[in-house]
Amino acid sequence: MKVKNSLRSLKNRHRDCRVVRRKGRVYVINKTQPKFKARQG
């Protein structure tokens, strides 16, 4: 999982990417391509 300052560009890498807030952190999750996971915060 990558830790990034900005997730806006990562959201556009794949059409299944979702930006989710959990426990004060922002995640990009992708069910079909787990290699696109990322975290901010």
Number of C-alpha atoms within 10 A of each C-alpha: 12 12 13 14 8 13 16 11 7 17 20 11 10 12 9 14 21 16 17 11 12 8 6 8 10 18 23 22 20 18 11 11 11 12 11 18 19 21 19 15 11
